[in-house]
Amino acid sequence: MKKLEDNSDLRQVEFEAEISDERHQFAVQYDVLEALSTVSPEGEAVAIFRQHADEIAGMGATALARDPDQEVVVISENDLD
């Protein structure tokens, strides 16, 4: 995962990842980070993202498969198991 950026205005962490030799733009919502970590991501979103990167990657692949034509694939609470 590359270009990790906290977008606190939109309450999401944005990143770029390569899946099947193609680069895709992703965003994981703060609600997902809070559900994974059980703490508020305010001011700590990137650190929480890094702690749960493997889980987020799996959810990102699922979200991408659901709608591969999105410009930015948004990982939301709907993607939590």
N, C-alpha and C positions, 0 to 999 in steps of 0.2 A: 504494500500500500504506500502510496506516495502523496505528496502535497496535502498533508493533514492540516486542516484549518478549522478552528472553532468559530462558527458564525453565531454569536450569541444573539444577534438581532432576530434570526430565524429559529433560534434554539435548536441548532443541529451542528454536528461535526461533518465537514465535507472532506472527501478524499477521492483519490484516483486509484484504480486498481486494474490489473490486467487479468482478464479471464478469456481462456481459449485464444491467446495471442492477440486479443483486442483490448484496447484501453477504454475504460468506462468511468464516468463520473458518478459518485455516490454521495449520499448524505444520510447520516443516521440521526434520528431525532433524539433530543434530550430525554424524552420519556422512555425510550429504549435503554439508554445508558443508565437511567435511574432504576429501571426494572432489573437490569443485570447486576448492578452494584449495590442496590438498596440505599444509596445516598444521592443527594441532589448534585447534579453535575455542574451547577453554577460555579464558574471559576476553576473547575477541575475536569472539564469535559474531555480534553485531550488525554489526560492521565488515565481517566476511566476507560476511554476508548482503547488505549494501549493495553490495559489490563485484560480487556475482553476482545481483543482483535480477532482471535480465531473464531469465536462465536459470531461476531459481527460479519466476518468474511462469509461464513455459511449462510447467514441471513441475507447477505447481499447477493449471493448467487441465486438464492430462491426468489428474491425480489426481481432480479434481472430476468430470470426465466419467465416470470409472470407477465412482464411487459418489457421486452427487449428494445423497443423503439423509443423509450424515454430518453430525453437529453440528460437528465439527472435522475438516477434511480434512488428513490427515497425509501429507506428502511424505517418502518414504523412499528408500532406495537402489534399490528396485525401479523408481523413476521416472527414474533416471539412464539416459541413452542408452547 
